[in-house]
């Protein structure tokens, strides 16, 4: 059997098989060379065989650890087929078909391999027919249907001998093939022609004397021609000529060479012309979906356009065939499956066709929760058994969906179906199935939907069914109590519990729940709402004593909540005011920086020209009347902010040396570092290393991550062995990395430190001047007071020695004539009078 399979593989690969001479029987004088060549080929074959065994073991290990690896399954089957391992090959194909739908070519290979091994026994023929049946179920394939029909005609004895049972079997199979793929515009003609050929072969087996049987068979062939001519297919004119030629053989007078329709019945002509118009309307669309020079996404879009055209035409059979063609080319396009199933639900609603499509859809796209939900609804419409519904539901829970909402919808759909079957049909006789479904839903969803309205609705639904269908009040209360353990901070959970007790007429139990929750803190105004709700409840259901008791309990709570709200509002107001003040200070910051950057002589001149500005810079600790120098505070804040930013930057990108003594500049070990930004968030260290592989010299790569999400920040620090490699790396600036244009620059961690040291130097100069003025005499003190402006507008408490007369210019540079004297009031008047 292995030799037969190997022969098939060799024929498929179109390898020539030649006879090799025996080593011990020389055929020519070059026998020694032939022997050495045979030995080398034998060694090569042994090496290939050992390599195949290693590869086989690797694939088996991979599939045992990850059975859902589609590519590994395909490689494993291909290798086993090449090695001729028949039993392992069967097992591998069966294992893959349980997880994935096989492609038409894989089914064809499987059927051919099995047919080459045994076709003489009826059991083997039946087994191969089952393989073909499984194959045509997965995807639409005209070639697979054609192989199936050919196999049955060749290997089924009853069909081959044209026995009545065999003929009936073949005709049913041909009709199924035409229903599935007979409307395929470009390939369906193969099935029509094969069907006509089969019927014509049967005609030849009928005895010439049996005129009635021959006429009946001719009518079958004629009907096939008429059916084919009414379908938009390729080569319709050649089909018309073939029909006319066949009619001529039957004795009719027709012009076979001409394309006119003279002599053909009117209904055939009408159907043919309509089909020809339909074909001409679809030629352009067929060309678009058959193009090989466009991408897959563009081809899929062309299929969508074609589908809209067919849907507008109003022929469900043609729409279904086109959907099948699209799915065969794009089997994992989930939107395509969703549209297909939605169309079938709208047009067919029930039936095995829709059920089979949903089965295939969930097998191709098991990660789409909506497909499983609609599959369950389809089974329920089709009156499927509880066993089948339960099996599909359990299978869906084994899939991995993208969102927790998909699991939520799946559980609710299952619960809805059980409720309907229990309430209206009585098919679910035991309520425990419904309880078990809700319990599983709660166990699975609670950890993901904690404190959400969805979880409250689920438990409310469950509790209502326990009360109405299960007739178990304690079980319904247990559902709410279990929910309160998970969502006790949600007002909706308490209200739902109370509403159930009120509907059941249990006012005392509802009152006790109010007493448990009125003092709890809920989100927003929930605390006030539950208090007012309790008062309304007592007004409508309780006695006067109950109402007074509720008022006594609720009133202090409402006062407490009102005070808390007032405090929160005041706090919010203060925060807004502080925020506005902070923004105002930030707006003044550029002017302060500018003052710091001015030279001492310039600041003295500005202070003399602007007395208000000068008065605003005196020292507070000495006068005890004004605040600390605001400029120094602003600079200190800026320096601290820069230090924090630089520290955060160094934590990600630099290895910082500890300071040996206070006041010394921090030293970094590495200075050959590139700072890379605008990196794709999916990029890792290996991608960055490959990006700089042409540069070389990479010693380390650091990718900063967000401390909250743990994801990449789109930045990286790359250390190089020397400056030459770093310079070459910087030259790659603005090149593409994983679809994004990255920015590369030389990292300079000492940049901000130079700015900080400059600011520190200025502050040291100012503080040094203050210290010396304090140690010196009154002259020095006077100099300090003149140079440091006083803050604020009021100067009534400032010593008279500090407040200078109007026009005082002692701080200005001296002229050659000496110090300038203060101007009198008359002199100032003359200065401001226009001449």
Secondary structure, DSSP 8 states (H G I E B T S, - for coil): -HHHHHHHHHHHTT--------TTS--STTHHHHHHHHHHHHHHHHHHHHHHHHHHHHHHHHHHH-TT-HHHHHHHHHHHHHHT-HHHHHHHHHHHHHHS---HHHHHHHHHHHHHH--SSHHHHHHHHHHHHHHHHHS--HHHHHHHHHHHHHH-HHHHTT-HHHHHHHHHHHHHHHHHHTT-TTTHHHHHHHHHHHHHHHHHHS-TT-HHHHHHHHHHHHHHHHHHHTS--TTHHHHHHHHHHHHHHTT----SSS---TTS-HHHHHHHHHHHHHHHHHHHHHHHHT-SSS-HHHHHHHHHHHHHHHHHHT-HHHHHHHHHHHHHH-TT-HHHHHHHHHHHHHHT-SSHHHHHHHHHHHHH-TT-HHHHHHHHHHHHHTT--HHHHHHHHHHHHTS--SSHHHHHHHHHHHHHHHHHIIIII-----THHHHHHHHHHHHHHTTTSTT-HHHHHHHHHHHHHHHHTS--HHHHHHHHHHHHHHHTT-HHHHHHHHHHHHHTT-HHHHHHHHHHHTTS--STTHHHHHHHHHHHHHHHHS-HHHHHHHHHHHHHHHHHHHHHHHHHHHHHHHHHHHHHHHHHHHHHHHHHHHHHHS-HHHHHHHHHH-HHHHHTT--HHHHSSS---HHHHHHHHHHHHHHHHHHHHHHHH--B---SSTT----BS---EEEEES--TT--HHHHHHHTTTT--EEEEE--B-TTT--B-S-EEEEESSHHHHHHHHTTTT-EETTEE-EEEE--TTHHHHHHHHHHHHHHHHHHHHHHHHHS-HHHHHHHHHHS---SS--TTS-TTTS--TT--TTS--BTTB------HHHHHHHHS--
